[in-house]
Amino acid sequence: MIEKIISQPSADVVNPLLFSMGEDVMGFLNEVQLQYPNAISFASGRPDAKYFKIEQFSECLDYFVKNSAREKGLEENIVLENLGQYNRTKGIINEEVSKYLLLDESIKAAPEDILITVGAQEAISIGITTLCDRENDVILVEDPAYIGITHFAKINDYKIESIPVIADESSIKAIEEKILEHQKKGKKVKVVYVIPDFQNPTGNSMSLANRRQLLALARLYDFVIFEDNAYGDFYYEKDKMPTLKSLDQNHNVIYLRSLSKTIYPSLRLCLMVVTQKVNVQGKIFALSDLMAKTKGYVTVNTPSIMQAMFGGLLLKNEFSLESLNAEKRAGMKEKRDQLLESLNHFFNKQTQSWAESISWNSPAGGFFLIVKVPFEITKEDVIRCAEVNKVIFTPMSFFYMDKGGENELRLAFSNVTSEEIKNGIERLSEFIKSKVRNQ
Ligand SMILES: Cc1ncc(COP(=O)(O)O)c(C=O)c1O
């Protein structure tokens, strides 16, 4: 019987929402990358492994253990044994993280306002599960969107709707219109999810004026902003902009600070900052405690050994990662610059008339750049470009909730070398040239 069910999955033995989510486009890209291993891939936004320096993390663990033993007056082996145990749901390095957030990000959060989660993915899951009612609440998400939130909401049947990526004042107005539209239908916009710094997939940075306007709107209509900051350390133009959370005087922002891009993804750590208090039937709760309750039902606690490694890194660096990040930031800026230079060279509008209709943005940070082309990009194009031109990109339509991005492609430049960027863009120009000419 079990064999039969497993060998014949159908909508009545598994969650039918799994099948209503459309195609697994990311699975498709992984397949293409596996099938054409010699192609240069601009598809995935993986961080560059040369900055992981994994070998240093056993030292960080050791440092954390020695420090805890000294501070708590315990034997080191007892501290180690404790790391192997079940642990506090909110985390074991909250004191250290609180100092780091203040020093590097000007965010004031007491240790008990912080949850150390298993990546931003778990923080999204805990945040939405704790706050949202499937029937009455609506989640607004910048579209095109990071699939981590859209797919989570869809598979769990939460109401999710698109708003434009916040690039000007009209996007703020669009949010207000959506809120009022839902109010009329008796629904509440409970959460607005944004990536102010170097949005995935567009590379957009939210201006300071728009940050303030969004906060004012949240105050006025009483919604929670989920600020997803996975790329904020990778700024290439000037100093980093203040995060929404650091500007948030009214406690409207829940801050999700993934360490996957800053440190490395297999650490699976995110710093979730929840400073709100909530009144539930006349009783006041710290929202972070309610989030911790939900987390207890999801992952129980985040692996303590990974937390200890990061805690050790913070202790060794006196709670600031600024100097450690400088090298990574410079390396990634070089890649961004190389990409812009290669695009200017191989899509030179002065010397090649077919290139006149091609344009691209110039992201001020992050891992992604968007190219606009005068034709619709299909999955067949991705396969043909990988096979013939030996280069892989992501069609932007993969990131839209419904329609959009048909004439755009995303180039992730984080996990390719400068040489690969040069060669890859030359190859991409050959592909695009042939498409434009055959139109
Ligand atoms: C916007 C955004 N948030 C978060 C993450 C990372 O999530 P996690 O911390 O679960 O690895 C990514 C990775 O691609 C991302 O693009």
PDBQT file of the ligand as one rigid body, heavy atoms in Angstrom, charges set to zero:
ROOT
HETATM    1  C1  LIG A 501      16.053  38.254  -0.563  1.00  0.00    +0.000 C 
HETATM    2  C2  LIG A 501      16.684  37.066   0.066  1.00  0.00    +0.000 A 
HETATM    3  N1  LIG A 501      16.486  36.832   1.373  1.00  0.00    +0.000 NA
HETATM    4  C3  LIG A 501      17.090  35.797   1.983  1.00  0.00    +0.000 A 
HETATM    5  C4  LIG A 501      17.910  34.944   1.291  1.00  0.00    +0.000 A 
HETATM    6  C5  LIG A 501      18.653  33.871   2.028  1.00  0.00    +0.000 C 
HETATM    7  O1  LIG A 501      17.832  33.124   2.767  1.00  0.00    +0.000 OA
HETATM    8  P1  LIG A 501      18.434  32.116   3.852  1.00  0.00    +0.000 P 
HETATM    9  O2  LIG A 501      18.888  32.933   5.013  1.00  0.00    +0.000 OA
HETATM   10  O3  LIG A 501      17.274  31.244   4.179  1.00  0.00    +0.000 OA
HETATM   11  O4  LIG A 501      19.569  31.376   3.220  1.00  0.00    +0.000 OA
HETATM   12  C6  LIG A 501      18.106  35.106  -0.077  1.00  0.00    +0.000 A 
HETATM   13  C7  LIG A 501      18.892  34.147  -0.848  1.00  0.00    +0.000 C 
HETATM   14  O5  LIG A 501      18.837  34.007  -2.034  1.00  0.00    +0.000 OA
HETATM   15  C8  LIG A 501      17.494  36.220  -0.707  1.00  0.00    +0.000 A 
HETATM   16  O6  LIG A 501      17.682  36.475  -1.998  1.00  0.00    +0.000 OA
ENDROOT
TORSDOF 0
